Amino acid sequence: MSSTSDHLRANLHRELVESGRRDQLVELLRARLTDSGWRDDLRTYTKEKIQSKETSVSVDEIIKEVSPHARATIPDKIKAELLTQISAFIEDSL
């Protein structure tokens, strides 16, 4: 990733935080993931992964193993909605 891209990303993040919009987006994401059943599905998946281990594993190991699945299973509709919200924020900020 280029330094220009990193700079733009940092500025966007700062603007989202300062405006309070980041917290609103996080709450929207939580609500949508809960409503879609994603959180329950991920909880079940994680429990199954833990139970399938023959030895105890650390939280960091479980997170490392479960994270790719978690990201891959977020419904496209939710991703699109968040991207639309972020795009609207950027347009309003310009």
N, CA and C atoms as an extended XYZ file, in Angstrom:
282
Properties=species:S:1:pos:R:3:atomname:S:1:resname:S:1:resid:I:1 pbc="F F F"
N         0.848       -1.171        0.000 N   MET     1
C         0.000        0.000        0.000 CA  MET     1
C         0.896        1.238        0.000 C   MET     1
N         0.548        2.217       -0.795 N   SER     2
C         1.374        3.415       -0.910 CA  SER     2
C         1.168        4.334        0.281 C   SER     2
N         2.116        5.231        0.462 N   SER     3
C         2.007        6.175        1.576 CA  SER     3
C         0.837        7.134        1.363 C   SER     3
N         0.522        7.451        0.106 N   THR     4
C        -0.637        8.303       -0.176 CA  THR     4
C        -1.919        7.612        0.254 C   THR     4
N        -2.028        6.344       -0.065 N   SER     5
C        -3.203        5.566        0.327 CA  SER     5
C        -3.298        5.469        1.848 C   SER     5
N        -2.159        5.222        2.492 N   ASP     6
C        -2.137        5.162        3.957 CA  ASP     6
C        -2.567        6.493        4.560 C   ASP     6
N        -2.097        7.571        3.957 N   HIS     7
C        -2.434        8.915        4.449 CA  HIS     7
C        -3.932        9.186        4.295 C   HIS     7
N        -4.484        8.835        3.140 N   LEU     8
C        -5.920        9.032        2.912 CA  LEU     8
C        -6.753        8.200        3.877 C   LEU     8
N        -6.328        6.955        4.084 N   ARG     9
C        -7.036        6.068        5.007 CA  ARG     9
C        -6.998        6.631        6.433 C   ARG     9
N        -5.844        7.124        6.845 N   ALA    10
C        -5.704        7.706        8.183 CA  ALA    10
C        -6.574        8.947        8.341 C   ALA    10
N        -6.596        9.769        7.314 N   ASN    11
C        -7.433       10.976        7.371 CA  ASN    11
C        -8.917       10.621        7.424 C   ASN    11
N        -9.328        9.653        6.633 N   LEU    12
C       -10.727        9.218        6.654 CA  LEU    12
C       -11.084        8.685        8.026 C   LEU    12
N       -10.222        7.863        8.583 N   HIS    13
C       -10.481        7.302        9.913 CA  HIS    13
C       -10.610        8.423       10.943 C   HIS    13
N        -9.710        9.389       10.897 N   ARG    14
C        -9.756       10.507       11.836 CA  ARG    14
C       -11.071       11.282       11.708 C   ARG    14
N       -11.467       11.554       10.475 N   GLU    15
C       -12.720       12.287       10.239 CA  GLU    15
C       -13.931       11.496       10.737 C   GLU    15
N       -13.920       10.190       10.494 N   LEU    16
C       -15.024        9.353       10.968 CA  LEU    16
C       -15.110        9.372       12.491 C   LEU    16
N       -13.967        9.287       13.156 N   VAL    17
C       -13.939        9.288       14.618 CA  VAL    17
C       -14.384       10.643       15.159 C   VAL    17
N       -13.801       11.710       14.632 N   GLU    18
C       -14.101       13.053       15.137 CA  GLU    18
C       -15.560       13.435       14.946 C   GLU    18
N       -16.159       12.962       13.871 N   SER    19
C       -17.558       13.298       13.599 CA  SER    19
C       -18.537       12.434       14.383 C   SER    19
N       -18.034       11.333       14.957 N   GLY    20
C       -18.915       10.400       15.648 CA  GLY    20
C       -19.542        9.384       14.706 C   GLY    20
N       -19.260        9.525       13.421 N   ARG    21
C       -19.860        8.637       12.423 CA  ARG    21
C       -19.309        7.208       12.534 C   ARG    21
N       -18.047        7.056       12.963 N   ARG    22
C       -17.471        5.723       13.103 CA  ARG    22
C       -18.269        4.900       14.109 C   ARG    22
N       -18.593        5.499       15.249 N   ASP    23
C       -19.382        4.781       16.256 CA  ASP    23
C       -20.744        4.381       15.708 C   ASP    23
N       -21.349        5.258       14.910 N   GLN    24
C       -22.645        4.941       14.302 CA  GLN    24
C       -22.511        3.771       13.332 C   GLN    24
N       -21.437        3.769       12.558 N   LEU    25
C       -21.221        2.677       11.608 CA  LEU    25
C       -20.951        1.355       12.317 C   LEU    25
N       -20.214        1.413       13.419 N   VAL    26
C       -19.943        0.195       14.197 CA  VAL    26
C       -21.253       -0.361       14.753 C   VAL    26
N       -22.097        0.500       15.264 N   GLU    27
C       -23.392        0.048       15.789 CA  GLU    27
C       -24.270       -0.524       14.680 C   GLU    27
N       -24.262        0.116       13.516 N   LEU    28
C       -25.016       -0.400       12.369 CA  LEU    28
C       -24.508       -1.789       11.989 C   LEU    28
N       -23.192       -1.941       11.929 N   LEU    29
C       -22.602       -3.232       11.594 CA  LEU    29
C       -22.999       -4.301       12.605 C   LEU    29
N       -22.886       -3.984       13.878 N   ARG    30
C       -23.280       -4.952       14.921 CA  ARG    30
C       -24.731       -5.382       14.758 C   ARG    30
N       -25.599       -4.413       14.543 N   ALA    31
C       -27.025       -4.715       14.403 CA  ALA    31
C       -27.291       -5.595       13.189 C   ALA    31
N       -26.671       -5.248       12.070 N   ARG    32
C       -26.896       -6.026       10.842 CA  ARG    32
C       -26.348       -7.452       10.977 C   ARG    32
N       -25.177       -7.587       11.603 N   LEU    33
C       -24.608       -8.925       11.778 CA  LEU    33
C       -25.455       -9.773       12.712 C   LEU    33
N       -25.993       -9.156       13.743 N   THR    34
C       -26.882       -9.877       14.661 CA  THR    34
C       -28.168      -10.265       13.953 C   THR    34
N       -28.780       -9.309       13.250 N   ASP    35
C       -30.043       -9.566       12.553 CA  ASP    35
C       -29.916      -10.658       11.491 C   ASP    35
N       -28.742      -10.734       10.860 N   SER    36
C       -28.553      -11.712        9.784 CA  SER    36
C       -28.258      -13.116       10.307 C   SER    36
N       -27.977      -13.223       11.602 N   GLY    37
C       -27.635      -14.523       12.176 CA  GLY    37
C       -26.145      -14.825       12.096 C   GLY    37
N       -25.374      -13.902       11.525 N   TRP    38
C       -23.938      -14.109       11.368 CA  TRP    38
C       -23.243      -14.322       12.706 C   TRP    38
N       -23.593      -13.523       13.692 N   ARG    39
C       -22.943      -13.641       15.010 CA  ARG    39
C       -23.210      -15.011       15.637 C   ARG    39
N       -24.444      -15.470       15.563 N   ASP    40
C       -24.771      -16.792       16.113 CA  ASP    40
C       -24.035      -17.899       15.360 C   ASP    40
N       -23.992      -17.773       14.028 N   ASP    41
C       -23.280      -18.764       13.222 CA  ASP    41
C       -21.792      -18.783       13.570 C   ASP    41
N       -21.214      -17.599       13.743 N   LEU    42
C       -19.790      -17.525       14.076 CA  LEU    42
C       -19.528      -18.087       15.467 C   LEU    42
N       -20.422      -17.823       16.388 N   ARG    43
C       -20.285      -18.376       17.744 CA  ARG    43
C       -20.292      -19.904       17.685 C   ARG    43
N       -21.202      -20.475       16.934 N   THR    44
C       -21.289      -21.924       16.781 CA  THR    44
C       -20.022      -22.470       16.122 C   THR    44
N       -19.580      -21.817       15.071 N   TYR    45
C       -18.365      -22.232       14.362 CA  TYR    45
C       -17.167      -22.218       15.306 C   TYR    45
N       -17.054      -21.166       16.097 N   THR    46
C       -15.932      -21.028       17.030 CA  THR    46
C       -15.973      -22.112       18.098 C   THR    46
N       -17.148      -22.378       18.644 N   LYS    47
C       -17.275      -23.444       19.650 CA  LYS    47
C       -16.864      -24.785       19.064 C   LYS    47
N       -17.280      -25.051       17.833 N   GLU    48
C       -16.915      -26.313       17.192 CA  GLU    48
C       -15.409      -26.416       16.991 C   GLU    48
N       -14.782      -25.321       16.604 N   LYS    49
C       -13.327      -25.311       16.424 CA  LYS    49
C       -12.621      -25.595       17.748 C   LYS    49
N       -13.074      -24.973       18.807 N   ILE    50
C       -12.466      -25.169       20.129 CA  ILE    50
C       -12.643      -26.616       20.574 C   ILE    50
N       -13.846      -27.148       20.417 N   GLN    51
C       -14.121      -28.514       20.854 CA  GLN    51
C       -13.378      -29.557       20.028 C   GLN    51
N       -13.013      -29.224       18.803 N   SER    52
C       -12.317      -30.186       17.950 CA  SER    52
C       -10.832      -30.301       18.283 C   SER    52
N       -10.344      -29.393       19.099 N   LYS    53
C        -8.922      -29.409       19.473 CA  LYS    53
C        -8.688      -30.449       20.558 C   LYS    53
N        -7.598      -31.170       20.427 N   GLU    54
C        -7.271      -32.189       21.428 CA  GLU    54
C        -6.571      -31.592       22.640 C   GLU    54
N        -5.938      -30.466       22.438 N   THR    55
C        -5.273      -29.774       23.547 CA  THR    55
C        -5.866      -28.385       23.667 C   THR    55
N        -5.623      -27.764       24.800 N   SER    56
C        -6.147      -26.416       24.968 CA  SER    56
C        -5.379      -25.460       24.061 C   SER    56
N        -6.075      -24.449       23.604 N   VAL    57
C        -5.476      -23.454       22.716 CA  VAL    57
C        -5.709      -22.070       23.299 C   VAL    57
N        -4.851      -21.149       22.924 N   SER    58
C        -4.980      -19.788       23.428 CA  SER    58
C        -6.054      -19.034       22.645 C   SER    58
N        -6.497      -17.958       23.237 N   VAL    59
C        -7.473      -17.095       22.566 CA  VAL    59
C        -6.881      -16.570       21.261 C   VAL    59
N        -5.610      -16.181       21.290 N   ASP    60
C        -4.963      -15.674       20.077 CA  ASP    60
C        -4.949      -16.715       18.958 C   ASP    60
N        -4.724      -17.982       19.308 N   GLU    61
C        -4.726      -19.043       18.302 CA  GLU    61
C        -6.117      -19.229       17.698 C   GLU    61
N        -7.127      -19.173       18.531 N   ILE    62
C        -8.501      -19.311       18.036 CA  ILE    62
C        -8.859      -18.135       17.133 C   ILE    62
N        -8.507      -16.936       17.560 N   ILE    63
C        -8.792      -15.752       16.741 CA  ILE    63
C        -8.109      -15.878       15.388 C   ILE    63
N        -6.861      -16.304       15.386 N   LYS    64
C        -6.113      -16.456       14.136 CA  LYS    64
C        -6.776      -17.472       13.216 C   LYS    64
N        -7.309      -18.527       13.799 N   GLU    65
C        -7.943      -19.571       12.999 CA  GLU    65
C        -9.345      -19.184       12.524 C   GLU    65
N       -10.095      -18.470       13.349 N   VAL    66
C       -11.495      -18.167       13.045 CA  VAL    66
C       -11.649      -16.903       12.193 C   VAL    66
N       -10.730      -15.970       12.308 N   SER    67
C       -10.859      -14.678       11.623 CA  SER    67
C       -11.072      -14.775       10.111 C   SER    67
N       -10.306      -15.589        9.389 N   PRO    68
C       -10.555      -15.675        7.937 CA  PRO    68
C       -11.977      -16.131        7.609 C   PRO    68
N       -12.460      -17.102        8.366 N   HIS    69
C       -13.836      -17.578        8.160 CA  HIS    69
C       -14.832      -16.461        8.462 C   HIS    69
N       -14.593      -15.742        9.547 N   ALA    70
C       -15.501      -14.665        9.944 CA  ALA    70
C       -15.594      -13.609        8.846 C   ALA    70
N       -14.452      -13.179        8.338 N   ARG    71
C       -14.450      -12.156        7.284 CA  ARG    71
C       -15.124      -12.658        6.010 C   ARG    71
N       -14.855      -13.892        5.670 N   ALA    72
C       -15.380      -14.456        4.426 CA  ALA    72
C       -16.882      -14.668        4.450 C   ALA    72
N       -17.457      -14.792        5.633 N   THR    73
C       -18.889      -15.105        5.715 CA  THR    73
C       -19.780      -13.899        6.012 C   THR    73
N       -19.198      -12.706        6.093 N   ILE    74
C       -20.026      -11.503        6.261 CA  ILE    74
C       -20.862      -11.362        4.991 C   ILE    74
N       -22.169      -11.254        5.131 N   PRO    75
C       -23.022      -11.160        3.946 CA  PRO    75
C       -22.664       -9.955        3.068 C   PRO    75
N       -22.653      -10.186        1.753 N   ASP    76
C       -22.322       -9.115        0.803 CA  ASP    76
C       -23.256       -7.915        0.954 C   ASP    76
N       -24.505       -8.177        1.282 N   LYS    77
C       -25.472       -7.089        1.452 CA  LYS    77
C       -25.029       -6.141        2.572 C   LYS    77
N       -24.480       -6.681        3.638 N   ILE    78
C       -24.017       -5.859        4.758 CA  ILE    78
C       -22.775       -5.071        4.351 C   ILE    78
N       -21.859       -5.719        3.658 N   LYS    79
C       -20.662       -5.025        3.179 CA  LYS    79
C       -21.062       -3.853        2.271 C   LYS    79
N       -21.989       -4.110        1.365 N   ALA    80
C       -22.428       -3.069        0.427 CA  ALA    80
C       -23.080       -1.906        1.171 C   ALA    80
N       -23.886       -2.218        2.172 N   GLU    81
C       -24.544       -1.157        2.934 CA  GLU    81
C       -23.517       -0.283        3.646 C   GLU    81
N       -22.521       -0.897        4.262 N   LEU    82
C       -21.485       -0.113        4.937 CA  LEU    82
C       -20.683        0.717        3.951 C   LEU    82
N       -20.336        0.148        2.810 N   LEU    83
C       -19.603        0.906        1.799 CA  LEU    83
C       -20.418        2.094        1.294 C   LEU    83
N       -21.709        1.911        1.154 N   THR    84
C       -22.582        3.012        0.741 CA  THR    84
C       -22.576        4.117        1.787 C   THR    84
N       -22.649        3.729        3.052 N   GLN    85
C       -22.632        4.705        4.142 CA  GLN    85
C       -21.302        5.470        4.184 C   GLN    85
N       -20.207        4.756        4.006 N   ILE    86
C       -18.888        5.400        4.017 CA  ILE    86
C       -18.734        6.321        2.808 C   ILE    86
N       -19.189        5.865        1.653 N   SER    87
C       -19.124        6.700        0.450 CA  SER    87
C       -19.933        7.980        0.627 C   SER    87
N       -21.106        7.857        1.224 N   ALA    88
C       -21.932        9.040        1.473 CA  ALA    88
C       -21.224        9.999        2.427 C   ALA    88
N       -20.567        9.468        3.440 N   PHE    89
C       -19.812       10.303        4.369 CA  PHE    89
C       -18.708       11.049        3.645 C   PHE    89
N       -17.994       10.346        2.763 N   ILE    90
C       -16.915       10.980        2.014 CA  ILE    90
C       -17.482       12.094        1.118 C   ILE    90
N       -18.560       11.806        0.422 N   GLU    91
C       -19.175       12.816       -0.442 CA  GLU    91
C       -19.610       14.049        0.348 C   GLU    91
N       -20.190       13.832        1.513 N   ASP    92
C       -20.645       14.942        2.342 CA  ASP    92
C       -19.474       15.741        2.915 C   ASP    92
N       -18.331       15.084        3.078 N   SER    93
C       -17.160       15.730        3.664 CA  SER    93
C       -16.385       16.574        2.651 C   SER    93
N       -16.599       16.323        1.367 N   LEU    94
C       -15.836       17.047        0.335 CA  LEU    94
C       -16.372       18.422        0.075 C   LEU    94
